[in-house]
Amino acid sequence: MAENVTVARPYAEAVFALADAAGALGSWSRTLGVMAGVAANPEMRSAAANPGLSAERVYGLFAGACGDLAAEAQNLVRVLIENGRLALLPEIREIFEELKNEREGVMQAVITSAQPLEREQLSALVAELERRCGRRIEPRVQVDAELIGGARVQVGDEVIDGSVRGKLAAMALALTK
């Protein structure tokens, strides 16, 4: 996986530079989302890896699945196909999103709770995280019943574990010392 990220980074940085210069970070983000989804499809992966299909045929299948692509996006797809790197689109998208978020002053937070959060709870939690981090927070919420109760929040490298499971683990560790 680390190798894929290393190979994908120059593509992502080039797309980011192009999108940033054109003021089109949002539209490129949406386009890369669609393209990454198509590239991750098992049937598309199989077609791209099939030596019996020409690059033009693979491009036709890919472009047909994506729908209307801008000329720059079409060029990116062609370059990736010619270099056998179409499968890197999910990593390219991920790196692009990191660069975009950094430019826009946004941090992503993964909020894992034991139960679904109500809108008010999520809003309060995001507001507190924004105050604490000094940046806008874009939450991604997950539910994991194994947490028993509470929530676990990851913002960048920082983890805030307010889950019952985390507190029990910390108590168990303290008791063993």
Secondary structure, DSSP 8 states (H G I E B T S, - for coil): -HHHHHHHHHHHHHHHHHHHHHT-HHHHHHHHHHHHHHHHSHHHHHHHH-TTS-HHHHHHHHHHHH-S--HHHHHHHHHHHHTT-GGGHHHHHHHHHHHHHHHHTEEEEEEEESS---HHHHHHHHHHHHHHHSSEEEEEEEE-GGG-SSEEEEETTEEEE-SHHHHHHHHHHHHH-
